[in-house]
């Protein structure tokens, strides 16, 4: 007699466990998906480009950045209230005749201060050979605050007019979210 009750009780327990597990999974998965969508909506994809020229001294050129939500309005300085998170860089050294190093920096032009017309903190140095290209993909990203720019230049002592093109990708977030 006890054996006959054991099988239906086991099946009932399995059914209750399955329903409870499915309910919990659906509830927590929906909440996590909503949180992920909220975070994604606060990020604006940004692509940009610039170059490093062996004829120029630091800070080099400011990169041009283009937000996905405003493709007709490029900018060189991170807008007020925003932070640019730099996540990917692609280097193309097709016009290079010598080995060189490209310095990628978080920079700020300050022409009103004659003694120090710019500040630039090197984020990454990349060594390139003639004709070489390379990519860098970061797990977290470099932070470029509002009022600052992405800039690049090469090491000194090179033949003039050697250009390295650099493409960058990242995203803009609200400064308060950092």
HELIX and SHEET records of a PDB file:
HELIX    1   1 UNK A    2  UNK A   41  1                                  40    
HELIX    2   2 UNK A  175  UNK A  177  5                                   3    
SHEET    1   A 5 UNK A  64  UNK A  67  0                                        
SHEET    2   A 5 UNK A  44  UNK A  53 -1                                        
SHEET    3   A 5 UNK A 163  UNK A 174 -1                                        
SHEET    4   A 5 UNK A  82  UNK A  92 -1                                        
SHEET    5   A 5 UNK A 133  UNK A 144 -1                                        
SHEET    1   B 4 UNK A  61  UNK A  62  0                                        
SHEET    2   B 4 UNK A 149  UNK A 154 -1                                        
SHEET    3   B 4 UNK A 100  UNK A 109 -1                                        
SHEET    4   B 4 UNK A 118  UNK A 128 -1                                        
END                                                                             
